[in-house]
Amino acid sequence: MLRNLTIHGFKSIRQETSIEFGKVNLFIGGNGVGKSNILEAIGILSACLGREITSDELNKKGVRLSVPTLFKSAFKNHKLRSNFDLKAKWDSGVSYDVSVSAGMQSEELNFHSELISINGAKVIGRSPHGFTVPAIGRTLAIKEGEIRSTRGIWDVFQHLLPDEKKSVLQNEFNRLEQYAIYSPQTAFLRGTDIESVSVKPVGLSGGGLPKAMTTIFAFLGNLRRNNPELHKVYMDILALVWMPGWTGSVSVKPLNPNIVSSQVKASDSALYFMDKHMHSSRNQLSAYDSSEGTLYLLFMVVLLMHPEAPRVLAVDNIDSALNPKITRKLLETVIRSTCMAKDKSLGEIGLEQVFLTSHNPTSLDAFDLFNDDQRIFVVMRDPEDGSSVIKRLQPPAGATKAEWIKASNGKNLSEMWIEGKIKGALGI
């Protein structure tokens, strides 16, 4: 998995900042401290390893389409930067360093330099002077302008690499290339608005929920017949949707004008929930009239279960529209689903790595900080210049779980956050 990312000069992250990731990574802190900027830095890294870093590609990643120059740090009393830099390392020894330029007159981000290495050995390189591919033992003579400055070296040169090196890099890059930042929005979940960019399997904001659930139902039906053990695992995930308590049934059917509001802009089908407390003649509700929290949970179920969902992804504001109890249960399910990827007997299931932000203290209580796969980071602003500072929240070195609980007077992490005992978490 992506083990380390060093960010330098990107938006609010002015100073060179290195983050050591786990499988499940949660970023907390006050409003406007730079949590979403970390997710977007990974999004740009993903685009760099895809085809291009154009606005269209960044939009598909869920990266906000700022004016290019605003991607660079610009703090007063500090020299204005020409580029921002990202350095990524994977457990396998693969590393990728990229410097991205964003000039005042530029309409797009552009590559300044790139370097792909395996265990420190250079495989492909790019600089303002040209391109090199040491893995094939020669420098390539490429004319200026022959390769667009928005197109990455991995997309251009991977076909030239020896199969062994190409396979190692594909194993890491191809998964991260599918990364996207999801942020479900009520209007799209209810079907009253249509997403401008369609991203599989459900849209970045939830606009494709009915179609995605049709695939989920077919997928579950196939599992029930052919793999009962795995079917049970996924049914436990689907049970998240029933947690609010008012429904235990969801279906996808053609639009029924007697049930679906005219405000819904879906073209051919809609989600229907049965309200178990209502009279049988009026107990069918469309997504438009259903609980916002239930729709959000259904959206998350799609990301955890859908065969076409990326296995490395981010969710901005994981606690959106959820009460504290359900927030914790959702995080516990995300953590369990991500850890399932380790169980090879189940096949290619579960998330492999996930990046989240939250403002709900109970989200912390789903984490076991003594499990290195589960990591919480506190993001705060430097009191001197306002740049983002990122600190991992972890027990003192050498402390046991019992000792740490005793030192915190038996308080759980959510209580410590609310009481201001986690430095920087309240944004003060």
N, C-alpha and C positions, 0 to 999 in steps of 0.2 A: 504494500500500500504506500501511499504518499506519506513519508515519515517526517519530512522537514520542509518548511517553506521559509525562506528569508525574503522579507519585503523591505525595500528601501526607496523612499521618496514617492510613495504612492498615496495620493489623497492625504488623509490625516496621519499616515504612518511615515513621518519624516525620517526618523533615525532608522538605521539598519536594525531590523527586528527579526529574530529567528524563532519560529514556533515549531515545537516537537509535537506531532499529532499522535493521537491514538486512533482507534477504530470509530468511536463515537466522541465527537468534540462539541462542547457547548460553550458559547461565548455569552457572558453576562456583563452587565454594567449599566450605567445611566444612559439616558437618551442622548444621541448625537456624539457618542464617544468614539465611534469607528468600528463597531461590531460588524455591520453590513459591509464595510470596506474590506474586511478580511475575506468574506465570502466572494466578493467581487474580484479580489486579487486572484483567487483560485479560478474564478470564471475566466479571467483574461489568460491565465496560464493554460487552461483547457482550450481556449480558442487558438492560442499560439501553437498547440500541438494538433490542432485540426487543420483546416484548410487556410483560413485567413483571419486577420483581426479587424475586419471591416465592421461597420456599425450593424449590418444585418446579422453577422455571426455573433457579435456580442449580445445583441438583442435576444437571440435564441438561447443564450446562456443565462438570461435574467440580469445581465449587467446594465445598470442605468446608463442611458446614452447621453452622457455629459458632453459638452464641448471638449474636444481632445485635450486641450491644454489644462483643463480642470482635473484631469487624471493625475497630474503631477502635484507634489507638495508645493505650497507657496506661502510659507510662514514668514511673517515680518521679522526683520533682524537676522534672516538667514538667506544665503545666496539662492536665487531662483534656479531650479534644476532644468536641464535640457531633456533628461530622460527619467524614467523610473525603472527599477531593476527587480527582477524576481529570480530566485535561485531555489530549485526544487531537488529533493533527494528522495529516492525510493529505497525500500529495504533490500532490494536486489543489487544495489550498487550503482544503479542508473542515476544520472544527474542531468539536469537541464538548467542552463543559465540563460536568461534573456534580458536584454535592455531595450526598452521601447521608447521611441521618441514621439513627442506630441507638440509640434510647433504651433505658434500663434496663428499662422496662416493655413495650417493643415486641416483638412476636413476629416481625416481618418488618423488613427494611430498607425505608426510605421515601425518596422523592425530596425534597430540600430546594430545590435549584435546578438548572436545566438551561439550556444555551445552545448552539444550533446556528448556525454561521456559515459563509459561503463568502467567502473572500478578505477577511475582516474585517467583512463586512456581515452583520448579524444576520438570521436567517431565522425561527427560532422561539425563544421564551424562556419560562422558567418561574421564578417566585420565590414565596416564601410569600404574596405579595399577589395572584397570579394568573398568567394566561398572555397572551402577546403573539405575534402572527404578523406581523411587519413585512413579510414577503414578499407578503402580500395587502393590506397597507396599512391594517390596523385592529387594534384591541384587542378581544379576545373577552370578552363578558360571560358568565362561567361561574360558576355558584353553587358555594359551598363544598361539597365532598363529591361533586360531580357527576362528577369524574374521580378515580379511586382514587389514593392517594399512592404506590402501588407501580407505577403504570402510566406509561411514559415518553412524552414529548411527540412523539417521532418516530412512534410507533405511533398516537397520537391524531390528529395534525394533518397527516401527510404527504399525505393525499388532498386537502387544501385548496391545496396549493402549485401554482404554475405549472409546466407540464410540464418546462421547461428546468431549473429548480432542483431539482425532484423527481428528475429523471433523474441529475443530478450526485450527489446525496446517496444515491440508491439504489445507485449503482455502488460506493460505498464501504461504506455501512452493511450492505447485504444480505449481502455476503461475510463481514464480521466477525460478523454475527448468527449464522452457522453454526458459529462457533468453539466448540471444546470441548477440555478437557484430558484426554488419554488416559493411562491408567496400567494396562497389562495386568497381571493377577494370575493366578497359576498355577491356582488352583481353577476360575476361569472358563474359562481356555484349555483345561483338561483336561475340562471339562464336569461337574465334580463340584459346582458351585454355579451358581445362576441369578441373573442381575442383576435387581435390583428396578426399575431404570429402563432401558428399551430405547432406545438412541440409535443411529441409523443411522451407518455401515453395519455395525458390528461390536460395538457396545456399548463403553462407556468402558473396560471391563476385559477384553474379549475373549469375552464370553458368546455372541456371535452369529457366531462364526468359521465353523462349517459352512455356514450359510445365506449368509454373505458370499462364501465361496469358490465356492459354486454360481453366484452372479452373475458372479464373476471368470472362471470357466471359460467361461460363455456369452459374456461380453464378449470374451475372447481368441479364441474360435471365430469370432465375427463379424469381428474385426479381421483374422484370418488370411485370410478370404475377400475382404475389401473394402479393407484397408489394410495390405499386407504390411510396409511400412516402419515404421509405428507398432507393428505386432505385434511386430517385432523389438525395438523400444525397451522394450516392456513385458515381453517374455520375459527381457531382460537384468535387469530388476528382480526378476522371479520367481526368477531364479537365486540370489538371496540365500538362499533357503530351503535350497538344496543345499550351502551353504558348510560346514556341520559335517561333511559327507562321508559320512554313513551312509545317506542316502536320496537318491533322485532322482525320486521319484514320490509324489504326493499325490492323493487322490480323496475325494469325498463320496458315501456310500452309505447305504442303510437300516441301522439298528442290527442288528448280528450278535451275538447273545448268546454265541457261541463265541469272539468276539474282544474285544468291548466289556465292560468291567467293570460289574458291577451297581451300582457307585458312581456311574456316569455318569447324570446326570439329564436329558440331552437327550431330546427327545420323539420325534423320528422319523428323524433322520439323524446321522451321525457322520463325523469325519475319519479317513481311513486312510492310513498311510504304509507303503511297502514298504522294509524293511531289506535292502539289497543284499548284506549279509554273511551273512544267515541262510538256512537251508534253505527251499526253495520251498514246503514244506508249512506253514511257520510264520513266514513273513517279513512277514505283514501285522500292523501294530500300529495300534491306535486312538490318538487324541490322549492318552488316559489313560496309555498305556504309552510314549509317545514322549518325545523330548528336550524339556525345557522351553525351551531356547534356540531349537530349531527352531520351536516353536509361537510364540515371541515374534517371530521373524523373519517368520513367516507373517502374524501380526497386523500388522506394519509394512508388509508387502507390500500388504495390503488397504487401508491408509490411503493408500498411494502410488498405487494403481491403481483402486480401486473408483469407478465413475461417481458414486456418491452421497456419497463422502467429502468433508468440508469442505475448501476450498482454503486456508483459514487455520486452523491448529490448533496445539496444543501436545502434547508428550509429556514427562511427568515421569519422570525416570530412563531416558533413552534407552538406557543401557547395561545395563539389567536383564537378568540371566541370561546375559550374553554374555561370551566371552573377549576379550582385548584386540584380537586380529587382526580378529575379526568385528565388534567395536564400531566400529573404524575403517572397515571396509568398509561397514557400514550407514550411518554418517555421510556417507561419500563418495557413497553412492547417494541419500540424502536431499538432499544439496546439489545433485547433478546433476538430480534430479527437480524440485527447486524452480526451478532455472535454466531447465528446459525450458519453463516457462510463458512465457518471453520469445519463444520461437520460434513465431510465430503461424501458420507453415505447417503445424504439427502440430495446430492446433486448440486447444480448451480442455482441455489436459492438464497434469499436474504440479501440485504445490503452488505457491501464490503467496507464502505467507509462513509460516514455522514458528518456534516457540519451544520450546526444549529445555532440560532440565537434565541434568547428568551428574556422576558421581563417578569416572569412569574416565579416567585421564590420556591414553590413546591416542585418545580422542575428539577431542582438540585437534589431533592430527596430520592429521586430515581437512580442516582449515581452511587457507585461504590468506588470511592477515591483510592482504595487499596487495590483495585483492579486496573492495571496499566492500560487496558484497552479503553477505559472510560475516563475522559479528561474534561475538566472544567477550566476555562480561562476567564479571568477578570480583565476587562478592557476599561481603561480610564484615561483621562487627559492629564498630561504633564502640567503641573501648576505653573511652571516657568514659561513655556512657550505654547502650550495647548495641543501639542502633538500627542498621538495615541500611544499608550503604553500597554503592553499585553503581558500579564503575569499568570502563570499556571497556579491554580488553587490545589494544594496538596498537603497532606499531613507532614509534620516535621520528620526529617530524615531519621530512620531507625525506630520510629514510634509504631507500636502495635495498634490495632483497631480499638482494643479495650482501653489502652492508655490515652488515645486521642479522644474517645468518648468521655472519659473521666476528666480530661483537661478542659473539655468544652461544657462541663457540668451537665452532660446528658442531652444537650440541645442538638437538634438535627440542623442540617445546613440551611433549611429555609428559615428557621428561627434566628440563626446567626446572621443571615442576610438582612432580615427585617430589623434586627436590633443593631445593625451597623457594625457587626463584628467581623465582617469580611471586607477588608480594606479596599475601597474604590468601587464596591459593587453597587452602592446607592448613587454613585455619580457625584459624590460630595467630596 
